[in-house]
Amino acid sequence: MKTHVAVLMSVMVGVITSPACRADESGGKVGIATTLAPAAIGPYSQAIRVGKTVYVSGEVGIDPMTGTFSGTTIGEQTDQALKNVAAILAAAGLTLDDVVTTTVYLTDVHDFAGMNAAYGMHFKSPAPARATIQVAALPKPDALVEISAIAVDTHKSD
């Protein structure tokens, strides 16, 4: 049984990751983490890569440098949540252009227009597929939005 574990730490880029920029040769899952997005606050990873696919956990609008929400409006929080998703994808060698689908969780569906305006600034056409859901609450108090994403590395060769 061939097993290998590698950890690459880069203070310059703020990335802590197993060989996330290339697929795990055994086809297993590889955890992805970066200090340029808020740390996971429970028993989960910021993202997992399996082959060419990266699954990004839900991100809220917390600025990773201050540990506080980037603002109180849906637009500000959506913008920061997507910056956090982008930072995690960068740790995997990907960008928002590689995102194929997102799920957006809103605490108030009346915030949809504001979220949509901020969200649209981050994606080129064709935008990813998306589901938007209103939830009773999010785990982080004062969070108005949480966004998860799935990205596919179309630049990799098999």
C-alpha positions in Angstrom: 0.0 0.0 0.0 1.5 3.2 -1.2 0.9 6.1 1.2 2.4 9.5 1.2 1.7 12.7 3.0 3.2 16.0 2.1 2.7 19.4 3.6 3.8 22.6 1.8 3.8 25.7 3.9 4.3 29.1 2.3 4.4 32.1 4.5 4.9 34.3 1.5 1.5 33.3 0.0 -0.2 32.4 3.3 -1.0 28.9 2.1 -1.0 25.6 4.1 -1.8 22.7 1.8 -1.0 19.2 0.9 -0.1 18.9 -2.8 -3.3 20.7 -3.6 -2.1 22.3 -6.8 -1.8 18.9 -8.4 -4.3 16.0 -7.9 -3.4 13.3 -5.4 -1.9 10.6 -7.5 -3.9 7.9 -5.7 -7.2 9.6 -6.4 -7.8 10.3 -2.7 -9.0 13.5 -1.2 -6.5 16.3 -0.3 -7.3 19.0 2.2 -6.8 22.6 1.2 -6.2 25.5 3.7 -5.0 29.0 3.6 -4.5 31.8 6.1 -5.9 34.2 3.5 -9.4 33.1 4.3 -11.0 32.6 7.8 -9.9 29.4 9.4 -12.4 26.5 9.7 -14.2 26.8 13.1 -15.1 23.1 13.4 -14.2 19.7 12.2 -14.2 20.5 8.5 -11.8 21.7 5.8 -11.8 25.0 4.0 -11.8 22.9 0.9 -11.2 19.3 -0.4 -9.7 18.4 -3.7 -10.5 15.1 -5.3 -8.9 14.7 -8.7 -9.7 17.8 -10.7 -12.6 18.9 -8.5 -12.3 21.3 -5.5 -15.2 21.5 -3.0 -15.1 24.8 -1.1 -16.9 24.9 2.3 -19.3 27.7 3.0 -17.6 31.1 3.4 -19.1 34.1 5.2 -18.1 37.7 4.9 -15.3 37.7 7.6 -12.1 39.5 6.8 -9.3 37.0 7.6 -6.9 39.8 8.7 -9.2 41.3 11.3 -11.5 38.3 12.2 -14.5 40.6 11.9 -17.2 41.0 9.3 -16.2 43.2 6.5 -19.4 45.2 6.8 -23.0 45.1 7.9 -24.6 45.1 4.4 -25.4 42.1 2.2 -23.2 43.6 -0.6 -20.2 44.0 1.7 -20.6 40.5 3.2 -21.1 38.9 -0.2 -18.1 40.6 -1.6 -15.9 39.4 1.3 -17.4 35.8 1.2 -16.4 35.5 -2.5 -12.9 37.0 -1.8 -12.6 34.2 0.8 -13.7 31.6 -1.7 -11.2 33.0 -4.2 -8.4 32.8 -1.7 -9.1 29.2 -1.0 -9.3 28.4 -4.7 -5.9 30.1 -5.2 -4.5 27.8 -2.6 -5.6 25.0 -4.9 -4.2 26.7 -8.0 -7.6 27.8 -9.3 -9.6 31.0 -9.6 -13.3 32.0 -9.6 -13.3 31.4 -13.3 -13.0 27.6 -12.5 -16.2 27.6 -10.4 -19.0 25.5 -11.9 -21.6 25.9 -9.2 -22.3 27.7 -6.0 -24.8 27.5 -3.2 -25.8 30.8 -1.6 -27.4 30.8 1.9 -29.3 34.0 2.8 -30.7 34.8 6.2 -33.3 37.0 4.5 -34.4 36.4 0.9 -35.2 40.1 0.6 -31.4 40.5 0.4 -31.3 38.6 -2.9 -31.0 41.7 -5.1 -28.1 43.1 -3.1 -26.4 39.8 -2.9 -26.9 39.3 -6.7 -25.4 42.7 -7.5 -22.2 42.0 -5.5 -22.0 38.3 -6.7 -22.2 39.4 -10.3 -19.1 41.5 -9.9 -17.0 38.4 -9.3 -18.0 36.1 -12.1 -17.4 36.3 -15.9 -19.9 34.8 -18.4 -20.8 32.1 -18.3 -21.5 32.5 -14.6 -21.6 29.3 -12.5 -24.8 27.4 -11.9 -26.3 28.5 -8.6 -28.8 27.7 -6.0 -29.9 30.4 -3.5 -31.7 29.3 -0.3 -33.1 31.3 2.6 -32.1 29.8 6.0 -33.4 30.6 9.5 -29.9 31.4 10.7 -26.2 30.8 10.0 -23.7 29.4 12.5 -21.8 32.7 12.8 -23.9 35.4 14.5 -24.4 38.5 12.3 -23.7 36.6 9.1 -26.1 37.6 6.3 -24.8 35.2 3.6 -22.7 32.1 3.3 -21.4 30.8 -0.1 -20.0 27.4 -0.9 -18.5 26.5 -4.3 -17.4 23.6 -6.5 -14.6 24.2 -9.0 -13.1 22.0 -11.7 -9.5 22.3 -12.8 -9.8 22.3 -16.6 -6.2 23.3 -17.0 -4.8 20.0 -15.7 -3.7 17.2 -17.9 -4.7 13.7 -16.9 
